[in-house]
Amino acid sequence: MKSIGLVEVTNISKGIRITDEMLKSADITLIESGSVCPGKYVTVVGGALSAIQAAVERAALIAEDALLDKFVIGNLGDKVYEAVSGTAGASPRGALGIVETFTAASAILAADAAVKAGDVDLIEVRIARGMAGKCFVAMTGEVADVKAAAEAGAKLAAESGVLINTEIIANPHPDLWQLVL
């Protein structure tokens, strides 16, 4: 999927309502929708860029003050969708980079920026499940590429005020690779 949109709100009931409104307002495909910690609701949709934009804007209007974050990406970076859906299948390539954020939208945006800034493979984009609402992006590649990619992702999250932390591990222990892959 090359064009996706996301809406993240502060409560579950509003999330269910906006998901319904999004699906009724435009010809889009529901990719994922559900509650995440701590009681937030995230909806991800795909389809034609103009339809996604219309659906996300409709959701933002309805969400009002419950809106935490939103985005529309018209040209999603390679393997971002796979990393979000847990099917990336990356192999260790030297360094490990992690960008940790407070919102699902910022984690996916950070992943997209990362793959566009450096020659990295995404390991995972973990979206707020079982982590008190936090999210993270894990990537691998040569040290310089991982550093550039993580910095690009972190910059976007920092501009939105949702960056928690960034770590680069130059040569992870083999046991650590077993844990993160």
N, C-alpha and C positions, 0 to 999 in steps of 0.2 A: 504494500500500500504506500503510495508516494505522497498523498495529501491526507492529512489528519487534523482533527480539531479536538480540543479537550476543554471541559468545564469542570471546575472543582468548587464545591460549595461547603458551607459550614454545617449543614444538617441533612439528614437522610431524607426526610419527607420532601423538602424543597428539591433535592437531587432527583428523586423519582419523578416529581412533577416536571422539572425542566427537561429531563430525558424524554418524556412523553411529548412535550411541546417541540423539542428539537426534531424528533422523528416525524411529527405531523407537519412541520414547517418546511421541510426540504427533502429532496430525494437523496438520502444519505444511508450509510450502512452503520449499524451499531457494532462497534468492535468490542467494547467493554463498558460495563456500567455496574457500579456497586458501591457499597459502603467500605470505607477504609478507616483505620485508626486516626484520631480519636473521635469517631462519630462524624467524619466528613463523608462526602459522596463525590465520586469521580465518574465522569462519562467521557468516553473516547469514541469518536466517530470518524468514518472515512467516506470518500466519494469524490465528486468533482469539487474543485476548489471553491467555486462560487456558492455551491450548495452548502458546503461546510461553513463558509463565512456567514451565510444567512442563518444557519442553525445556531452557531455559537453566539451571534449577536442577539438572536431571539432569547436564548438561554440567559445571557447577561442581563437583558431587560427584566426578565421574570425573576431572576435571582436577587436583584437589588442588593441590599446590604449583606446577604448571605454569600455573595460571590467572593471566593478566596483568590482564584487565579483562572486564567483562560489563555488559550492560544489557538492559532491556526498556522500550520506549516504546509506550504504548497509544494515543497520539494524536499521531502524527508531524506535525511542522510542514510547511506548504506547501512543495513543491519540494525537500524534503530528499532524498527517494528519488531524484529526477531528478539532483540534484547529485552524489550518491554514484555513480550509474550513468553519469555523464558526459553526460546528455542535458538539462541545465538550460536551455541556450540563453539566458542573460542578456545584456542589452545594457547598456553603460555608462550610469550615471545620476548621475554626479558624483564621489563618493568611492569609494575602494577600501579594503576592510578585510580583514586577514588574521589568522587565529588559528592558531598552529602548536603542535602537541602531540606527545607521545611515543607515544600509542596510538590505534588505529583507533576504539575505542569512544569515547574522549574527543573525537575530531574530530567524529564524528556527533552526539554529545550537544551539543557546542558549536554545531554547525550548527542543531540543533533549537532550542536556547535563543536563538540569534541571530534566527531568523525569527519567533520568538514575542515578542522584545523590541523589534524595530524594523521599519520598513517597508523591508526590504532584499530584493534578489534574490540568491540564491546563484549564484555562478559555477561553483564546483567544490568538492567535498570529496575531496581526494586522500588515499588510504589506503595509506601505507607502501610503495608500489611504486617501487623505484628511488631511495629517499631514506633509506636506512639505518634504516628503521623509523619515521621521522618521518611526520607527517600534517599536512595543513593544510586550512583552510576559507577560501575567498575569496568575498567578497560585495561588492555595489555598492548604492548608494542615496545619499540626501542625507547630508551630513556628520554631522548630529546622529543620524540613524537608524543609520548605519554605526557610529558611536562607541558608541551604546547597545547595538546588537546584538553588536558585538565584545566589549564589556565583559561582557555576559551570558554569552557563550560562554567567554570567558577565565576568568571567575569559577568556572565548573564545573570546568574543567581544572585551575585552580590549587588548588581544594579537594581534588582527587585527587592533586596533586603531579606532574602531567604536562604542565603548561603550559610551553612553550619561550619563546614571544614573541607579541606582538600588535603590529600596525602599522596605522595609518590614514593613507592618502594622500588629502589633500583634493581635489586636482585632478590626477590622473595625466596625464602626457604622452601624446598620442595613440599614439605608438609602444609605450608600455607597455601600453595597452589591447589593441593588436594581439597582444602577447605573451601576455596572461593570458586573453583570450577565445577 
